[in-house]
Amino acid sequence: MSNSQGALTPAMFNVLLALADGDKHGYAILKDVAEHTSGEVQLSTGTLYAIIKRLLEDGFIVEVTSRPAIPNDDQRRRYYRLTGDGRAVAIEEARRMEKLLARARSKRLFQAFKRA
Amino acid sequence: MSESRPSIADRLYRALLRLLPFDFRSEFGDDMEETFRDQRAHARRARGSVALLRMWWATIVDIVRMAPREHLSVLSQDTRYALRMMRHNLGYTLAAVVILGLGIGVNTSIFSVVNSVLLQPLPYAQGDRLVVLRQQATKLNADDVRFSVQEIDDYRRQNRTLSEVAEYHSMTFTLLGRNDAHRVRTGVVSAGFFDMFGVKPLLGRAFRPDDDKPGAPAVLILSYEFWKTSEAGDPHVVGKTFEMNDRVHTVVGVLPPIPQYPNENDVYMPVSACPFRSSQRMIGNRDARMMSVFGRLKPEATLEHCHADLSVIARRLEHDYPKSYTKGMGYGISSSALRSELTHHAQPMLLLLLGAAAFVLLIACANVANLILARMARRERELTIRTAVGAGAGRLLRQLLTESLILALLAAGVGLLFAAGSLRLMTEFVSQLTPRAREIGIDGWVLLFAVLCAGATTVVFGSMAALYSRTDLAHGLKAGVQRAAEGRRNLVRSALIAAQVAFSYVLLIGAGLMVRSFIQLARVDAGFVPQRVFAVSFDLNWSRYTKPEQIRSVADRLLEKVQLQPGVLSAALSSSFPLDPDTLGTNGWSQTFQIEGIPRSDAETPPVAAMRAATPDYFRTLGIPLVSGRTFRESDTAEALPVAVISRSLAHRRWGALDPLGRRVSFDNGEHWITIVGVVGDVKEFGLAREAPDQFYRPMTQLASLGYILVRTASDPARVANQVRRAILDIDPQTAITMEKTLEEVRADSVSSPRTTARLFGLFATLALVIAVTGIGSMLALSVRQRVREIGIRMALGATPRDILGIVIRQGVALVAIGLAIGLAGAVALTGVLKALLFEVTPTDLPTYVLVSALLFGAALLASYLPARRAAHIDPQHALRCE
């Protein structure tokens, strides 16, 4: 089911990225996003789960039924995994950003900025 | 983490989560709590309590911000789903929207009237403090004898509870200075009148105290409508002059477009400009009563204070002027709120209609509830499966409510269209009851009312759905439970049908009584023959006819000319005519008199009777039969013996078995004696539902008072009317013709209010009947569909199609019988409120009950017959295979 409701927001992209290197539960995603953005993106539980809900609906992530064996893990904690679709969308988004960045470079935006 | 008891923080967070939609919570709630607990632990460990507080704050803000978005997304999902379902079941949707729309429509329509007429404040500054003063002669049966100039002065000067007192009367004058004479309705008011009502002129100024002084230059204020139509909205109209009553009048102002009370007038003038009001005859005579009086309560005064205050003045007047206020008249004064004065005629009728409309809505609701139940039975599989795959009960309920709400809102739209479409009709109807009819319109309150109706119906349907989902869905897949639930649902459906029948029955009885009452009214023998008679009301330019001889002479010429017109069988002039719209419901021109040989003290109440001046052919023209003696003759001239003809009821009341012919009466305390020469039949002068009044007729030669010409024609009155109009203008082109109507029209108009009420009631009842009957039909059709197998088995076991027909029809008839029994009890209990509106029909009128019961029963039988026939034609083999 892929009824994408508009573009990927930066926060959604961050969540997809957090899941790119392995299945994670909610808190792990929050921590991952905060660490990798040096604390610039601080998600709260409300927004995080609204994003999770949308990503689940869009089929970009799924809930993992076979959970990793971690000692003392709470059974109520749910793990999420990036799907093939999700990975493709994330790659697509990264490429789009890369192109954008390349264009900014080619316009010598950064040099102009430095000189000013 | 420990599982035992949730900490305060956990509970706080859980409370916060309640802001989110139910689905969201049940899907992610636990997980979110877990995550938040981790977050909290980490923050406390690593960064201390300030960081913890900051994180709490961020979390709260975040959830408060995202919750509405989530709710909206659920709503839009539900809406899309509901719309899809409604498109799939277009027939059902249309039926429900139309039925509910009609129900909401009739309610909104009546409410728009109730709102404008009964609920909204008067469109005047502090309109609720305005009062109407009224003088009575209770012993003479006169509730409103108007005020004389001296009385107005007395009350204005002596009262302590009114901050202002203003007077008013209305006359028709001829406005000259253009191509033709123009008759204008003129409100004659004291200078403070418009200020008291808080009306600011659109152009120019209001009247000033100076305008009231005798000899002041004559000035006019135009009504908005008159300014727009006759002066084409000329912005420079102030300063323009007109000739009126042989004086030059200058326009000083134009009124804004407000409803005018107490009457609609074309122009207004101050009292000094009215030749009648400013004449010495009026000013000098305490008994010359012509004016209405209004007042504004002082801020601290109540209506009761005012009444007590005015009564003291009345007693004083009674003491000071015993000749004007005789013991026999029962003099008194009353004050009532202008607002109730303007609406008390309309109130019972409107509330009654609102009640009837509410019944229609109830029936519509019951009907649509049944539709919903039937459809849910069909959607059972879908709903069960959705429950099975994990849609929570709350989620389903929300979905069903959304569907109901959309349905109800669509119906409210239909209802508003209906109300807007019926606005003109309602205004016309209500204008017979209250001058506030012009204010009727659809405003925010009416919109709100329609939406509230829709909301209420949604709640009804929603609870139906809830009932359904709670009891059944969980067990939907188990066949046995399903059957039990099916039985319960059928019971609910049957109850709904019986309720529809009961409500319809009550409405039908109400309508039946109203219609029967109206038929009785229409059949009343009014005492005259209205066919092929028409009345023309005309106003001479009175300033040219001041003496009785002048009036007599113009009357002679007029009558002669009209009688000569081809097609005219007979014609007569008169001072008024039966069922004249202007005197309807009043006591007309009534006069006290004294009978020769019966002395009477002042303390005794004098006899009263209605008075009319007429020319000899009056009785022949109207077909009023002569009972004894004679009618008027040419020889009854002004100089001849003064004579009168009386009505049969007057003869009977005053002389009983004695012969009144040759007896004499006096209208001026014995100064002149008038001999009774004839007795004629009674005529219902002031309304078909009222008793015929005691009536005097005087020859116009001896009592010069004219205003109407009555003509009996050989053929189509319309054609002759034109010739008559021309003939009148030939005699005096300055004459204004103010009305032209056949007496059949006049008679029909006199009962237009009960006719419209009967029609509206009839319309509501018909709607109710149609809705209820289709409800029975569709319910039986559904039941037949559900029982195909059972019917198949019965047929296989030897039941004939006739038996099956009987079974289904019996099912329908049983429901109708129960509904009828309840409805009968309801009707007997409720129709008492109609009593005051019924004419010669009792609220328990047996023929109406029999007829209505038969009608409802017959219609229900027909509605049951169609599905029954379907059932009887079921092929048993096919039916058994189907399952």
Interface residues (C-beta under 8 A of the other chain):
Chain A: H25 G26 Y27 L30 K31 Q42 S44 T45 G46 T47 L48 Y49 A50 I52 K53 D74 R76 R77 R78
Chain B: M1 L20 F24 E27 F28 D30 D31 M32 E34 T35 F36 D38 Q39 H42 M55 A58 T59 V61 D62 I63 R65 M66 A67 R69 E70
